[in-house]
C-alpha cells in the first residue's frame, strides 16, 4: 500500500495509507477530535472531511472552535433548512443560502408566504433530518450534468451558466434525497447539527435587485450543542433588554430623528453622561501633558488632497461648495492638527507634542448601515495626535498603554484584548521605518507585560497599529481604543522639527483615540451596565423618597447638603407608596435611592438602596455624603456602604 | 414778499420769505447751528443748504452729529481729494468717490502710481483748497450738456449714459475750477473740512470688474475739528495694538488658515479661554435651571422648510447632498430644540423648559466680509431656547435681564445699552400677540429699572426682541446679547403643552444668546482688555521667575501648591535677567508674575507684579494663594493684594 506523509499543525509528521480521509486521521489522533471534526484544512485549503487524501499534505482538523468551522457549520444548517423546506413545500425553489454575522439564511422562490407559524413544522422536519443522520456527499459535475440535475430551478440554472462562464468548477452536495448546487465544503453528516432555531422572515429579491423576482428569506442560528443554543438565546434576550437604542429612548438619555440620520440627539440626561466622560478625559489630559484645541469642521479640498483623504476616503466625506470652491466636513482630525503643528517652526524640546480635540466628525455612511450610537454619521472622538521624534516612539507608546489600561481596567473594569497589526502588502514608506516602528510597538507591549496577538499585514497603509478589544458583560467584543503610528502624514505635510543637531528632521505622528467615538462608547457602556451606569456617570445620582409628605423638608435638607458637593440629586415627595417610588427610581436606573421617614429624620440617617439592590438601614447621612463623594471621585464601578 | 411756513423738528412753525435757504434759517435759529449746519432735510429729503425754499416745508438742519451729516461731510471730502488730485496730476480721471465705514475713497484712472509719499503733496493741496473756502455750487444738467462738460473723462461719459437711460436727473457740483458729476447733496463750502488724512492706497477696477481698466484708489478720513481727527488717529493706533487677530496670533491663542476661511483654530491657550467661558456659562445654567443638550449639525431640507429657514436664510446655509437627499449645516439651533421639545407630550408643569446648546453653527458668509473672530463662518453660541406659556413671558424676560446684567455688569464690568425692537412692517402672526409680547418686554424692562431705547419696526419677523450693546474700552459699541420672543416657530412646528385645563395650548419660544457667539465674544474681550484678560480667563494665570538657578526648587514648590488648586501656573527658571523675564511674561499677558530669590525663600514669600504693573514685595505665599483662589472664584476684573 503506498504511503503518504501528513504534517500536523504542531509540526509532527505521521505516515498513512494513500487515500485515507481527514475524518479518519482525526479519529486516529483522538476520539474527541474525531467527533468534533467538521472539515479539514489541507495545504491551507478547506476540504470535506470525507475526501480521500492521495499525496503528502499539511493537515489541520477544523472544529466549531475555529472561525471556518463555525461558518461551514452554519452553511450546512442552511442546506438542512432548504432540505426541510423543499420536502414540505414541493414548489419551493432554493436559491442561495449564505452565512451571516449571527447565523445563516436561505432565500426561496416560493408562492407560499412564510409566517413564524411555519417555523414549528419546518424545525420539526429539520430535526427529523438531523435524526436520520444522512451522510453528506460531494458530486463533481460538468455543465450539462449540472443543468440536467437542476432543470426545475431557474435560479440554479442561471447560476450554473454564470459559474461555467467564469470557468469555475461545478459541484453539488447531496444528503438523503436533497441535492443543492454548492462549492462546499460541508460537514460530513446532518446528525452533527444538534441545535438550531429559525429566527426571522424577510422579503428579498433575487440577486438583491428589486427588478428581479421577490424571494422569501428565512434566517436561523445553529450550534453543535443544545447548551450553546440556550446560552445564545439567553444572550439575545439579555441584549434586547440592554439595547442602548431602547434604553436611551426610554430613559430620555438620547434619541434619533429622521431629520438627521445617524446623528444622535443627547437629551439633558445623556448630555450629563457625555460631559462627564469629556471631563474625565480632560482631567487625564492635564495629568498626562495633552493640550486641547478647538478646530474648524469644514476644509478646502486642497487639504484633503494633501492628506490623501480625497483619494482614500472621498466616498465617506460630506462635500459641499462655497464660492466655487469644494469643501468637505472633516471625517478625522489629523490634518487640522498638522496645520497647527506646522504653524511655526518646532524644536525637539517641544516633543512629544500632544494635541487633543473633541471636534464633531462626520462620515457619510449609508443610511442602511446606521445603528444607534454604535454606527453613526456624526460623532466626536477623544482624539489626539502626538508628534514625536522617532526615538520617542517606544516611551510614548508605553505611556499610551498605561493610559488605556487605566481607562479600561482601573476605571471601567473591562476585560480587554490587544492586537498588534503589522505592515500590509499595500503600504507606503520604507521597510526599515516599518521594522523600527513595529519593533517599538512590540517592545512597549512587552515591557508593559501585555499579552497581545499579532495581526499580520493588517496595519493601516501609513503605519502599524495597536487595537484594543473590550469584552462586555455579555461577552461581546468591541473594538475601541486604537493607537496608530504614522510616517506618511508628516511626510506629505512636511511636518518637521529642529533636532539637537540644529537640522530638520521628519516628525512621527501617533493617532490615538482611547474611548474611540464618545457616542459609540456611551452605547457600549449602556449595554454593558444595562443602563446602571457607575455613580460618577449617572445622570441622576441620588433620589430621595419620602415615606410621607411631612418628611419633605428633611429630604430637601439632605438634597441641599448633597448639592453643595455637586451631586446630582432629586427628591420624590409625591404621595405614592414607597414601593411604587422605588420601582420608578430603579426603572430610571438611579444608583442610590434613599428613603426617609420618622426614624431617619430623628436620627439624621437615611435608608439606602444601591443599584445592586442592597439595602442598608439607618445610614448616617453625613457618612453617606462622604462615601458618595469618595465613590464619585474614585470613579468606582460598585457602591459599598 | 410771499411767505412760506417752515415746521421745525420740535413742532414749532416759523414764517419766512419765499426763497430763503436752509442755511439762512439755521443762522436764524442760532449762530452755532448756522455754523455747524452741513445739509438740510426738507420734507424728509436731503438737500443742499444753499438751495432756495419756495414752499411750506418740514425742515431739519443736519450737522456732523447726524449720521447723514457725517456721510455728506465725507463725500464732500472725497470731492476735495479729487479736486487736489486733478490739479496736481492733470491726466487723472476721477471716477467715483463714495463713503465707506470709516471715511471715504476716490478711484482715479491715472498713469501715475500713487505712493504714500504723494499723500504729503496731495494733503497740502487739499489744505490750500480748504483755506480758499470755495463755495459749492449745484448745476442741473441735461444729457448733452453733461456729456459736453465731462467729454475728456470716458468713465463719467459712461455713467452719464447709464443715468440717462435710467431716467435719472443729471447734476454736477462745482468748487473753484473743479467740477464733478454728482447727485449731491454737499456741504456748502470747502472751508468746513477742517481735518482730514489720507490713509491708504489700493488697486481697484472700474466698476469692480477685473476685466475693466485698473484704477488707483485713495482712502481717507475727515472731521469738522482737528481734535476729532487726533482722537480718531489715537483710537486707530490703540485699536491696532489691541487687534484681536494680531494678538491672537502673537500670543498663540488662536489663528486662521486659508484651508478653512472664517473658521478659527483655537490653540491650546485659546481653548483654555473658550472652555473657561463655557464652564462659567454652564455653572450659571445649573443655578438658573437650564438643561444642556448635544444635537446634530446636519439636517434634512424638510426641517428647514418647516422652520422657514429655507425661505429666509437659504443663501447663508452650507448645503450638501447624501443619498439623493438635500441637507444643510445648521446656522441656528432653534429647529433642533423644537424637535426635542416635540419628542413627547409636554405639560404646563414642565414650563419654562430651558434647553441650552453649544453646538457649532455654520453660516455661509462671503469670504470678503470675514473678519477675525468677529465675522466668521463657524461659531458656537451660548444658545438656549426657552419654551414658556404666554403668561410666563414677563417673568422669564425678567430673569433673562438679570442674567444678562450679571454677565455684563457684575462679571465683565462692561457698560451696556438696551434696545427694544418692535413689530416690523413685514411680520407674521396676530397684532394682538405682538402687542401682548411687546407689553411683556416693556414691563420686564421697566420693573428691572433698565433704561432702553425703542427701535420701532426693527423686530424680527417672528417677534419683538431686546438687544444689548456693549461699550468697549475704546468706546466702540458691539451688539452682543439678544433676547427674542417667537410665536411663529411654535406655530409652524405645532409645539404645544397641555395646560391646567387639560387642553392643548401653543407654547411661546424665547431665543436667547447672552455672550452671543463665543468666538466673537472672545475677540471683543481681547480688544477690550488689550489681551490682559481677567485672572479667571487667562490661559496662564501665574508665572514664577527665579532670580537665580538655585531658587528653582522653591519656585517648583510654590507651583505644586498652586496646581493643587487648579491654578494655571508655570516656572521660568532660565538663566536670563529678571528684567528680561518680566518683559517676556508681560508680553504674554500673564496676570500674576511672581519673583523668588533668597529673601523670598527664607521668608516663604514672593514678590508679585500684577497686570496693572503694581509691584508688591514680601507677600506671604499662602496668603497669595488664598487671594488668587478667591479672585478666580469671584471672577474679578482686577487683582488687589
Interface residues (C-beta under 8 A of the other chain):
Chain A: X255 X257 X258 X259 X260 X263 X264 X265 X266 X267 X268 X270 X271 X274 X275 X291 X292 X293 X294 X295 X296 X297 X298 X299 X300 X302 X303 X318 X319 X320 X322 X323 X327 X329 X336 X339 X340 X343 X355 X360 X362 X364 X366 X367 X377 X378
Chain B: X255 X257 X258 X259 X260 X263 X264 X265 X266 X267 X268 X270 X271 X274 X275 X291 X292 X293 X294 X295 X296 X297 X298 X299 X300 X302 X303 X318 X319 X320 X322 X323 X327 X329 X336 X339 X340 X343 X355 X360 X362 X364 X366 X367 X377 X378
